[in-house]
């Protein structure tokens, strides 16, 4: 702790008294950090009352700046890792789940509210430093490089006004409650800050009138800006929806039935799953099912509209748990990681159908904004682009509605142009009078024994004029991909009087590590059949099992390289969408670094001072220029004569008291002239010129000779 240097002008101007505490209290009120704001405001304003100052070097400022920057980086990771809405001390610990929130913007909001706390230490270092300014080389690599190359001297700035603006900016990051408290508070603080900077050429009334006009114009225009913002937000969702489409549409599914050529699906990994109960993985992950077949377009329709979806509410005790089926049946558990590849038309959020095992009853640790289900067993989620959740499932009931018993009877409807081929197949199977279990078993055996799997349909297999693609598959080619088998099976079962639906999703068969991976080429179509005895929908797949090997055989030789890149993308997606603990690990790893920086700032400087003191005055002068100033000899001489400098007392405050004796009146003016030279020699990085250094030594010696000829009175009161 050493003397101040008030004679050296700072670049910029400090904020007026009490303005920074007022700005911090305003920020604390708006953001919910009021206790922290009180402590920070009192600490900064106390610098005006306390005379004590610390010698904070350019290196110290650089370390403090690095500490603040690293702290900002750590808090960015923390904010994006927890996906919080922020606000108040509870925002540091708990995540709030607002259905309309966006994870990225919410995380940014949390971080921006913390900015005054992040940079408080840097501002405090300035206001308690000897210069009460900050060397720009501490925060600018470019200026530091120029100074080292000799292109210019050190430059200083006052950061209290930028910090004031930062407090107002962070205060603006708050929930809009429909009041104007922030606007009027901001206007009052800005008027307070601008008052000392007003032009003296104009009167107070003119300045006040101009300020009032600016505030009024701003208040009038903010309403228009709010309307523009709401308008743009509405268009933003529509613009985003135009560029993204979800992977599976719950309302319809267009098939490749009747298309000539080879189906091409990539080996890109789209789903990862791992069982938690030690059992086998579910055979199928269903995304949607459909009831109405439109043969002219080879398309399956849901038999309703997208409005058939009904919103589910999360469990009150846990906002990431969702109940699909009530009951307490014993369940298996599988952890599923899946992408939401679509975009919500209403909000612009990532959206998609969840791939779920049959009999899913409860979804846990599913951090989505909204979850909707429809009558055919589809679950539509809106949330982050990647979701990792646990699905509890069991054999038996599903959350699909029972077969349609209305006049439409969509679960039994068969297109009329497909009836002749279906009747011919039924006659071939000889199922007249058979019971339901016998019918389903016969259909399974029929496709297994007389059909083969193929992804290629050549020109020679094209349908004739009066023949549909499906009838050609049943009666002639008897070869095709899963869409043929699923469609034919659904219609055949319906013709036999058994309700059935067309299901799409993925087949699970490829182990990877301790779990399984599902590739794009594992996309599959199969049948849901209604069991009259059990009153449940059951998976029923007639596609030959050889399809798995056939698809795997099409994998490229370098698929391992694609899998590696897919794994990298998966980790990046987990990091981006808050589904990974990596950010918390990084944050914990940064804590020791922050502690080391803080240790260097607080303790390393003290050890350096002690080493310099032991090495002698000459060594100290080499590392800390100005300690060889002859002015210190004058200070010691005056102290010996009964006027010592008090702890924390600056030279500029001590000197008038030391020279109060009328006998020292002749020294007052020479010492006042010497003090600026001493300060420049002690603190200015540019130092003194040769003549100035000689003048300091010469004049100090003259004053010292005058003091030495004066009698010493050791009993004098030094207060």
LOTI-994749 format. One line per field, with one value per residue (C-alpha): residue in three letters; x, y, z; residue number from 1. Coordinates in steps of 0.2 Angstrom, whole numbers. Each point is the difference from the previous one (the first is absolute). Layout:
<rs>
residu <- [ala ...] $
c1 <- [X ...] $
c2 <- [Y ...] $
c3 <- [Z ...] $
num <- [NUM ...] $
</rs>
This chain:
<rs>
residu <- [unk unk unk unk unk unk unk unk unk unk unk unk unk unk unk unk unk unk unk unk unk unk unk unk unk unk unk unk unk unk unk unk unk unk unk unk unk unk unk unk unk unk unk unk unk unk unk unk unk unk unk unk unk unk unk unk unk unk unk unk unk unk unk unk unk unk unk unk unk unk unk unk unk unk unk unk unk unk unk unk unk unk unk unk unk unk unk unk unk unk unk unk unk unk unk unk unk unk unk unk unk unk unk unk unk unk unk unk unk unk unk unk unk unk unk unk unk unk unk unk unk unk unk unk unk unk unk unk unk unk unk unk unk unk unk unk unk unk unk unk unk unk unk unk unk unk unk unk unk unk unk unk unk unk unk unk unk unk unk unk unk unk unk unk unk unk unk unk unk unk unk unk unk unk unk unk unk unk unk unk unk unk unk unk unk unk unk unk unk unk unk unk unk unk unk unk unk unk unk unk unk unk unk unk unk unk unk unk unk unk unk unk unk unk unk unk unk unk unk unk unk unk unk unk unk unk unk unk unk unk unk unk unk unk unk unk unk unk unk unk unk unk unk unk unk unk unk unk unk unk unk unk unk unk unk unk unk unk unk unk unk unk unk unk unk unk unk unk unk unk unk unk unk unk unk unk unk unk unk unk unk unk unk unk unk unk unk unk unk unk unk unk unk unk unk unk unk unk unk unk unk unk unk unk unk unk unk unk unk unk unk unk unk unk unk unk unk unk unk unk unk unk unk unk unk unk unk unk unk unk unk unk unk unk unk unk unk unk unk unk unk unk unk unk unk unk unk unk unk unk unk unk unk unk unk unk unk unk unk unk unk unk unk unk unk unk unk unk unk unk unk unk unk unk unk unk unk unk unk unk unk unk unk unk unk unk unk unk unk unk unk unk unk unk unk unk unk unk unk unk unk unk unk unk unk unk unk unk unk unk unk unk unk unk unk unk unk unk unk unk unk unk unk unk unk unk unk unk unk unk unk unk unk unk unk unk unk unk unk unk unk unk unk unk unk unk unk unk unk unk unk unk unk unk unk unk unk unk unk unk unk unk unk unk unk unk unk unk unk unk unk unk unk unk unk unk unk unk unk unk unk unk unk unk unk unk unk unk unk unk unk unk unk unk unk unk unk unk unk unk unk unk unk unk unk unk unk unk unk unk unk unk unk unk unk unk unk unk unk unk unk unk unk unk unk unk unk unk unk unk unk unk unk unk unk unk unk unk unk unk unk unk unk unk unk unk unk unk unk unk unk unk unk unk unk unk unk unk unk unk unk unk unk unk unk unk unk unk unk unk unk unk unk unk unk unk unk unk unk unk unk unk unk unk unk unk unk unk unk unk unk unk unk unk unk unk unk unk unk unk unk unk unk unk unk unk unk unk unk unk unk unk unk unk unk unk unk unk unk unk unk unk unk unk unk unk unk unk unk unk unk unk unk unk unk unk unk unk unk unk unk unk unk unk unk unk unk unk unk unk unk unk unk unk unk unk unk unk unk unk unk unk unk unk unk unk unk unk unk unk unk unk unk unk unk unk unk unk unk unk unk unk unk unk unk unk unk unk unk unk unk unk unk unk unk unk unk unk unk unk unk unk unk unk unk unk unk unk unk unk unk unk unk unk unk unk unk unk unk] $
c1 <- [0 9 -4 -12 4 -14 11 1 -16 -10 -7 -19 -10 -7 -18 -8 -2 -13 -4 9 -9 -17 3 5 -15 -11 8 -2 -19 -3 10 -3 18 -4 10 16 -4 0 17 7 -7 7 17 2 -7 11 15 -5 0 16 17 9 6 9 14 -8 12 -4 5 -13 -13 3 -1 -17 -6 5 -9 -16 1 2 -14 -11 4 -3 -17 -4 3 -10 -15 -1 3 -15 -12 -7 -12 10 -5 5 10 -11 5 18 -6 -17 -6 -17 -10 -10 -8 2 19 14 15 14 -9 -4 18 6 -12 7 18 -4 -9 17 11 1 6 12 9 -2 18 8 -10 4 19 -1 -9 11 16 12 -3 -19 1 4 15 -8 14 -7 -15 6 13 2 5 11 9 2 7 13 6 2 -14 -8 -1 -13 -18 -12 -19 -14 -12 -13 -11 1 -5 -15 -6 3 -11 -14 2 -1 -15 -9 1 -15 -18 -12 -14 -9 7 11 10 16 -2 -2 13 12 -5 4 17 5 -5 10 15 -1 -2 18 4 -12 6 2 -5 -18 -11 -7 -18 6 10 -15 -12 11 1 -18 -4 13 -8 -18 5 8 -15 -12 12 2 -18 2 16 -9 -13 13 9 -16 -3 18 -2 -15 8 16 -9 -8 17 8 -13 2 18 -3 -11 -2 6 -17 -17 -14 -13 6 14 4 6 12 -12 -1 16 13 18 10 -5 16 1 16 9 -1 -3 -17 -4 11 -8 5 -10 1 -8 12 -13 0 -3 -17 -2 -9 0 -17 -2 -17 -14 -13 -18 -5 9 -1 5 1 14 7 -2 -6 -10 -4 -19 0 9 15 -12 -4 15 -4 13 6 5 16 -1 -1 14 12 -3 11 -11 -16 -13 -6 -10 -6 4 14 4 18 10 16 11 9 10 -3 10 -9 0 -15 3 -15 -6 -16 -11 -6 16 14 7 8 -14 -2 -8 8 5 -8 0 -17 -9 8 -8 11 14 13 13 -7 3 -12 -10 -16 -6 -15 -8 -13 -12 11 15 11 9 5 13 6 16 19 7 6 -9 6 -13 -5 -15 -9 -10 -8 -10 -18 -10 6 -6 -8 -19 -9 -6 -12 -18 -8 -9 17 8 17 10 -10 -1 7 2 -12 13 11 -15 2 18 -3 -14 11 13 -13 -6 17 3 -17 -5 -19 -7 17 1 10 16 0 -2 15 11 -5 4 17 4 -6 12 14 -1 -4 7 18 7 7 4 1 -15 6 -10 -5 -10 -10 -19 -12 -14 -13 11 5 18 -7 -9 15 10 -13 -3 16 16 -2 16 1 5 -8 -13 -7 -1 -8 -13 -4 -1 -11 -13 0 -4 -13 -8 0 -9 14 3 18 11 15 15 16 16 16 6 13 13 17 10 13 10 -12 -15 -7 1 -14 5 -10 -1 -8 -16 -14 -19 -10 -17 -10 -14 -14 -1 -18 4 12 -8 17 10 15 15 -2 14 -1 16 13 13 13 -3 12 14 -4 0 16 9 -3 11 16 17 4 -16 11 6 -18 -3 14 -6 -18 7 9 -16 -10 12 -1 -19 0 10 -10 -17 5 -1 18 10 15 -3 -1 16 8 -7 7 17 0 -3 19 6 -11 7 18 -3 -8 14 13 -10 -1 15 14 2 3 14 7 1 8 13 4 1 13 10 3 -5 10 -8 -17 3 4 -17 -10 6 -1 5 16 -9 9 -17 0 15 -10 -14 11 8 -17 -5 16 -5 -17 -12 -1 -12 -15 -5 -10 4 5 14 -11 -10 15 10 -11 -1 19 4 -13 14 3 19 -2 -9 15 -2 -18 1 16 -7 -17 10 10 -15 -6 18 1 -17 5 17 -9 -16 1 7 8 10 9 12 18 -2 -16 9 15 -12 -9 17 6 -15 -3 18 -2 -16 9 14 -13 -8 16 5 -17 0 -9 -14 -4 -14 -11 -18 -1 -19] $
c2 <- [0 16 18 6 10 13 12 -12 2 -15 -3 1 6 -9 -2 12 -5 -14 -3 -17 -6 6 -9 -16 1 3 -15 -11 5 -4 -16 -8 2 14 -6 -1 17 8 -8 5 18 3 -7 11 16 -2 4 18 0 -10 8 -17 -5 -15 0 -11 -2 -3 -18 -1 8 -13 -14 6 3 -18 -6 9 -7 -17 2 6 -15 -12 8 -1 -19 -1 10 -11 -16 3 8 12 14 9 13 3 -12 -15 2 -5 -17 -5 -1 7 -9 13 -9 15 3 -3 -9 11 16 -4 -5 17 9 -8 5 18 2 -4 12 13 -14 -6 16 7 -5 9 16 -1 -2 17 10 -6 2 14 7 -4 -4 -16 -2 -4 -12 -12 -3 3 -12 12 15 -11 -5 18 5 -14 5 18 7 9 2 -7 6 1 0 1 -15 6 7 -16 -10 12 -4 -19 1 8 -13 -14 7 0 -19 -4 -7 13 2 14 14 15 -1 -4 14 14 -7 -1 18 7 -8 6 18 -2 -6 13 15 2 -1 13 15 16 11 -4 3 -13 2 -3 -16 -6 3 -9 -15 0 0 -14 -11 4 -5 -16 -5 3 -10 -15 -5 0 -10 -13 -2 -3 -12 -11 1 -6 -14 -6 0 -8 -16 -1 4 -14 -12 2 -6 -15 -15 -14 -17 -9 8 -5 4 -10 -12 -1 -17 -5 -13 -1 10 -8 0 -3 7 9 4 5 -8 16 -3 8 -8 -7 -11 -9 -12 4 -16 -12 -8 1 16 2 -7 15 19 7 18 -1 -11 3 -6 5 -5 10 -11 14 8 -15 10 -5 13 2 1 17 16 7 8 -18 2 4 8 -10 9 -6 -7 14 -8 -1 11 -12 -16 -3 -14 -8 -14 0 -15 -8 -15 -7 8 -1 16 6 16 8 14 7 16 11 4 11 17 5 11 9 4 -4 -12 -17 -13 -18 -17 -10 -18 -10 -19 -8 1 16 6 13 12 6 13 7 19 6 15 -9 -18 -4 -17 -5 -15 -11 0 14 11 17 9 18 5 -1 -7 -16 -9 -14 -8 -16 -9 -12 -13 -17 -13 3 16 15 18 -3 1 -16 -4 13 -6 15 -2 3 -15 6 -14 -12 10 -8 10 -8 -1 -11 -12 -13 -3 -2 -12 -11 -1 -4 -14 -6 -1 -9 10 -2 -2 1 9 16 -8 -12 14 10 -15 -5 18 -1 -17 5 15 -9 -15 8 17 8 16 12 19 -1 1 -1 5 -18 0 15 -1 -2 12 -8 -6 9 0 -9 -14 -3 -2 -13 -9 1 7 -5 9 18 11 2 12 -13 -13 12 7 -17 -8 15 -2 -19 0 13 -11 -14 10 4 19 5 16 4 5 9 2 -10 -18 -2 -14 8 -1 13 0 -2 5 1 12 3 6 9 -16 -9 10 -13 -2 -14 -4 3 -13 1 -15 -3 -11 11 17 7 5 -12 2 -12 0 -11 7 -14 1 -1 19 4 -9 7 18 -3 -7 17 8 9 -6 16 0 0 17 6 -7 9 17 -5 -2 17 8 -9 7 18 -2 -5 15 12 -6 -2 -19 -3 2 5 19 -3 -10 15 12 -10 -1 19 3 -5 12 14 -4 1 17 7 -7 9 16 0 -9 0 19 0 -13 10 16 -10 -7 17 8 -14 3 19 16 -1 -16 7 15 -11 -10 15 16 16 -8 9 17 13 5 -15 7 16 -11 -9 16 8 -16 1 18 -6 0 -18 -5 -10 -17 2 19 6 12 13 -1 -1 14 15 -8 -3 18 9 6 18 -3 -11 13 2 -19 0 6 -9 -17 3 2 -15 -12 -1 -4 -14 -7 0 -8 -13 -4 6 -14 13 6 17 7 3 18 -4 -13 11 13 -12 -5 18 8 -14 2 18 -3 -14 12 13 -13 -7 18 1 -6 -16 -1 -18 3 9 -6 -8 0] $
c3 <- [0 -6 -4 -13 -15 -3 -10 -14 -11 -4 -18 2 15 15 3 12 19 3 -18 -1 16 -7 -17 9 12 -16 -8 15 1 -18 -1 18 6 13 14 -11 -7 18 4 -17 1 18 -5 -15 9 15 -11 1 19 3 -4 -1 -17 -7 -12 -15 -14 -18 3 14 -10 -14 12 7 -18 -4 16 -5 -18 6 12 -14 -10 15 3 -19 2 16 -8 -16 10 11 -12 12 -1 13 12 18 11 -4 -18 5 6 -8 -18 -4 -14 -10 -15 -11 5 -12 7 -8 3 18 3 -7 10 16 -5 -4 17 8 -9 14 12 -12 -3 18 5 -14 4 18 -4 -9 13 14 -11 2 -17 0 -18 -10 -12 -17 -3 14 -11 -18 -7 -15 12 10 -16 -6 17 0 -17 6 -12 15 19 11 -1 14 1 13 -2 13 -14 -11 16 3 -18 3 16 -10 -14 12 9 -16 -1 10 -3 -8 13 -10 11 -4 16 -9 -13 13 11 -15 -5 18 1 -17 4 16 -9 -14 12 4 -19 -5 -11 11 -16 3 16 11 -7 -18 5 10 -14 -13 12 3 -18 -3 14 -7 -18 7 9 -15 -11 11 -2 -19 2 11 -13 -14 11 3 -19 -4 13 -9 -17 7 4 -17 -9 10 -3 -19 1 12 -2 13 -4 1 -2 12 -13 -15 -6 -18 -6 -14 -5 -19 -3 -12 7 16 16 7 19 8 15 10 18 5 17 14 14 15 12 18 7 -8 -12 -19 -10 -7 -17 -7 3 -7 -5 -7 -7 -14 -4 -17 -16 -16 -14 -13 9 9 16 17 10 18 -3 9 1 9 12 7 11 18 12 15 16 9 17 14 10 -15 -15 -11 3 -11 3 -16 8 18 11 9 -12 2 -14 -9 -2 -15 -2 -18 -8 -15 -10 -3 -18 -4 5 9 -11 15 10 -12 13 -5 -1 -4 3 14 -5 14 4 -1 17 6 16 7 -7 13 -1 -16 0 -13 -1 -5 -3 -10 -4 -13 -1 -10 12 -6 12 -7 11 -2 9 -3 -16 9 14 11 11 9 -7 11 -10 3 -11 -1 -1 -11 0 -17 0 -4 -18 -8 4 -9 -17 -9 9 -7 8 -11 -16 -16 -16 -13 -14 12 4 -15 4 19 -3 -11 13 14 -12 -2 19 2 16 -2 18 9 17 3 6 -14 -13 7 1 -18 -6 8 -7 -18 -1 8 -12 -16 -1 0 5 -13 -1 -19 -12 -18 -16 -4 16 -4 3 -16 -3 10 14 16 7 15 -10 -10 16 7 -16 -11 6 19 3 7 15 17 -6 -12 14 13 -12 -7 18 7 -15 0 19 -2 -14 12 13 11 4 -5 -2 -10 12 -4 10 2 3 14 -4 0 17 3 16 15 -10 -18 -15 -12 -18 -13 -10 15 -4 -1 -3 8 6 16 3 12 12 4 14 9 -6 -5 -15 -4 -12 -15 -13 -15 -9 -1 13 -14 -3 14 -8 -17 7 9 -15 -9 14 -8 5 9 10 16 -5 -2 17 8 -7 5 18 -1 -6 14 13 -7 0 18 4 -10 6 19 0 5 17 -10 3 19 -1 -9 12 15 -9 -2 19 4 -14 7 18 -7 -8 15 11 -12 1 19 7 -14 1 18 -1 -14 11 14 -11 -7 18 4 -16 5 -7 -16 -5 5 -11 -15 1 7 -8 11 17 -2 1 11 6 11 9 4 7 12 6 3 9 11 5 7 -15 -7 -13 6 -7 -16 0 -18 -2 -7 17 11 -7 6 17 1 -6 12 11 -4 1 -16 -10 -12 -5 -4 -18 -5 7 -9 -16 3 4 -19 -5 13 -6 -18 5 11 -11 -18 -11 -11 15 1 -13 4 5 11 9 4 6 12 7 1 8 12 6 3 10 10 5 6 11 7 6 10 18 3 13 3 12 -13 -3 -17 -1] $
num <- [1 2 3 4 5 6 7 8 9 10 11 12 13 14 15 16 17 18 19 20 21 22 23 24 25 26 27 28 29 30 31 32 33 34 35 36 37 38 39 40 41 42 43 44 45 46 47 48 49 50 51 52 53 54 55 56 57 58 59 60 61 62 63 64 65 66 67 68 69 70 71 72 73 74 75 76 77 78 79 80 81 82 83 84 85 86 87 88 89 90 91 92 93 94 95 96 97 98 99 100 101 102 103 104 105 106 107 108 109 110 111 112 113 114 115 116 117 118 119 120 121 122 123 124 125 126 127 128 129 130 131 132 133 134 135 136 137 138 139 140 141 142 143 144 145 146 147 148 149 150 151 152 153 154 155 156 157 158 159 160 161 162 163 164 165 166 167 168 169 170 171 172 173 174 175 176 177 178 179 180 181 182 183 184 185 186 187 188 189 190 191 192 193 194 195 196 197 198 199 200 201 202 203 204 205 206 207 208 209 210 211 212 213 214 215 216 217 218 219 220 221 222 223 224 225 226 227 228 229 230 231 232 233 234 235 236 237 238 239 240 241 242 243 244 245 246 247 248 249 250 251 252 253 254 255 256 257 258 259 260 261 262 263 264 265 266 267 268 269 270 271 272 273 274 275 276 277 278 279 280 281 282 283 284 285 286 287 288 289 290 291 292 293 294 295 296 297 298 299 300 301 302 303 304 305 306 307 308 309 310 311 312 313 314 315 316 317 318 319 320 321 322 323 324 325 326 327 328 329 330 331 332 333 334 335 336 337 338 339 340 341 342 343 344 345 346 347 348 349 350 351 352 353 354 355 356 357 358 359 360 361 362 363 364 365 366 367 368 369 370 371 372 373 374 375 376 377 378 379 380 381 382 383 384 385 386 387 388 389 390 391 392 393 394 395 396 397 398 399 400 401 402 403 404 405 406 407 408 409 410 411 412 413 414 415 416 417 418 419 420 421 422 423 424 425 426 427 428 429 430 431 432 433 434 435 436 437 438 439 440 441 442 443 444 445 446 447 448 449 450 451 452 453 454 455 456 457 458 459 460 461 462 463 464 465 466 467 468 469 470 471 472 473 474 475 476 477 478 479 480 481 482 483 484 485 486 487 488 489 490 491 492 493 494 495 496 497 498 499 500 501 502 503 504 505 506 507 508 509 510 511 512 513 514 515 516 517 518 519 520 521 522 523 524 525 526 527 528 529 530 531 532 533 534 535 536 537 538 539 540 541 542 543 544 545 546 547 548 549 550 551 552 553 554 555 556 557 558 559 560 561 562 563 564 565 566 567 568 569 570 571 572 573 574 575 576 577 578 579 580 581 582 583 584 585 586 587 588 589 590 591 592 593 594 595 596 597 598 599 600 601 602 603 604 605 606 607 608 609 610 611 612 613 614 615 616 617 618 619 620 621 622 623 624 625 626 627 628 629 630 631 632 633 634 635 636 637 638 639 640 641 642 643 644 645 646 647 648 649 650 651 652 653 654 655 656 657 658 659 660 661 662 663 664 665 666 667 668 669 670 671 672 673 674 675 676 677 678 679 680 681 682 683 684 685 686 687 688 689 690 691 692 693 694 695 696 697 698 699 700 701 702 703 704 705 706 707 708 709 710 711 712 713 714 715 716 717 718 719] $
</rs>
